[in-house]
């Protein structure tokens, strides 16, 4: 059809901006070629819309009518104290800290200890120094996912984290992506996490903003994760960008045999957020545990999309996502579990639960099972409802005031997901942030 | 693993060629020329002696269909259908109207006897069980025999073929036809609207509880004919009707297309129970032949406190593609969907339901049991949605799949859309094989492996079996047995 050829203003801008930007993007000739190829994929795909099955409930073409210019990196760097202040509870635990401001590495704000166990560098440096372009810049799904393609084309920087084999990091690696620009801009970042055999580590990605940053923004982030044989990685993402912008995230995770991968997502206060996770089991007897909680109100839109690909036998997957929706907010959960023909003895369980606090919010859920092996145990569940009045009544009959009773119940609801984070200091920080957001929302409601 | 290895082996050995109902009846038929055009639509309409408005309605559907494209989103694969290479009308020559069973072509009666359609036997059975079943037997496209008409007429119930209804009750047909599934609803519904040849029409007047179960047996017989039934059931205020539909088809090499449309309308306080047992030819063991079953079934709970319940047992067809749905428009209305889908050989099933909550305090319940064996693909695809104004909506969904053999697939694709906070939706799905523990437990109680598997499968589908009318229970158990022959002993 002719209609498909029509490009929206944003699509045109995204395709055309490349010519003027190409010179500033890091990497040599090979990188430039790969970027151009990815841009070609984007050109063919266009922005995904509701007729694209994976984007049925998140119409990006409609949401992204305008493309914003790329961040220039001109905003002045904040002080260390300012960074700690915007991190809030996330600054309370000791960490190897690496900071990016508007998609550019800020070494002065970072706190890196080179101890041989972990090496952190910036993607831009790695590309300039002749790092493996395919490893750094290519990404699975670039041909079919426009957001991934855009990331490959435009990624400016990001953290490249290498954790040696047979080490256990005592401190998490904290990657901070800070929004500073006062103008509405687009940042595109690419992180790489590689953890060696039999090692253990925690990586936390935080997306926060400085008080002076613009309300509108675009952020496209992609993290490639490779978990080595027998390694254990706990991977946390806190998306707290406070604004009406669009945050698009992709995590592409490959697991070797006997690996253990735990992911947790906390999303609050983001205009439109889409967190996509693609997990591929490449070695047997691995385990994953994906969990998360999202808090959305006003007209916010939070989309969690998972694809768990059991390509080999004897792997275990667990997913638990909890959301709280208020006002006109919309929550989306799409969880697809694929069990390939030879992936016998697969054990997969998935649950998505949402609390709807306002009559006007909406939750769309699509838990999906695609199973080609017979010796498996797979299940999924999805529930959505408002707060149980019986529980509220029970609390009130014990002398707890209404507002407090509701807060208590909501907190305990999201708490179930947060408890999945194993490291206590990180878990407490996340719980504090969630509590803060819920209290702020409740207080604003009372004030209104 | 070892415990069910034998079962798996036996499933592989299943000889689908032994399709019990594979035979042909040699009765002369009248055919329209191959292909589809406005002229064919006019031909069909003229053959059926339809009034002008009906022809216009068909033509409008045809014109919409011409501009539509075939849907491709279902998880099924099949070679492209050449819609110009099909016969759209075939009727037995002596269809002018037998007045009683005695006048019916004996060969036809013999066919039914082979199929086990209990035209007379049913009466005996009915006598024993105190229940009566009226059978509107459809042989290819024309309604041949209608029994129990008088008794139904006494109650004021209209049960006739849709072509008769067009002639005798045009006001009802005009009012309700296409009001649930509009002509251009989807590709196959549009095709059906243009060329439907026959089907059943039921109208149960206000306050009447239909005195017997209504039943239609469909049968596809003529080579290369697509059968396009159109069923319309209306339960007026406070009425109740239970409708049974059962299908078998003879063995055939070419793929056959079946695109039916079923519309149910329940007004205030009315209840419709629609049960289907579908056992069309699934193709041979190489996956050759078999029926394409692309059906649009939809019920509209138009009145307050109305209820529509779908129960289906799908064991046949090479490809099944259908989603019996409920539009819960009236306040406090209720929709139910109970399904057993058994697939074996190279069968492909993409089935499920849609529960669309529009009225206040509407409830729905979905119980779906899929059993996949051989090389088959069995998909549950369903939608549960609550409109902004559908306060107090409730849904419970449970879809379980059982896999027998490691070359089959079972998939679950539910869409759950809650657009208001007072809607309480629960969805759960599981997929597994028969657990070793369960088998071991049965075996240590002295059951053979085959008996144990049979016991577990029966238990697995029991929730749905129990929702079937008595008359179908025995037949259904038999059907599931035939479908899984070799795997459940």
Interface residues (C-beta under 8 A of the other chain):
Chain A: X53 X325 X341 X344 X354 X356 X357 X358 X359 X360 X361 X362 X363 X364 X365 X366 X367 X368 X369 X370 X371 X372 X373 X374 X375 X376 X377 X378 X379 X380 X381 X382 X383 X384 X385 X386
Chain B: X1 X73 X388 X391 X401 X403 X404 X405 X406 X407 X408 X409 X410 X411 X412 X413 X414 X415 X416 X417 X418 X419 X420 X421 X422 X423 X424 X425 X426 X427 X428 X429 X430 X431 X432 X433
